[in-house]
């Protein structure tokens, strides 16, 4: 399952990503927001991150205007590796090298077509499993 959430700044793009997930036949859970009324991105970033960290969801997608604030919130949850991506190369490499489990995008930075390509790249790219990358992930997760 894919956990997805956004604030008001990412609401419209989130709805388009959800429509795309449906087209692909992928199971998802929408953690909100459910309207364009001003709201606080940490609420939705945290909900998605908790779903992924608990194992309820395999991966997550979070969206705000820049992708930055909501990613900072998601990354506070233990076990989350959230990457802000504004291109498909970053989406591919963060999966291959960092085994990122949450994708963050900025609705004010990228358009719908690019966002869909980023989502597909993120969801379809497997972690390489290379020892050097596994070692680096362990170093990231050290407390």
Beta strands, then each sheet from edge to edge (+ up, - down):
strand 1: 2-6
strand 2: 28-30
strand 3: 59-64
strand 4: 82-84
strand 5: 102-106
sheet 1: 2+ 1+ 3+ 5+ 4+
end
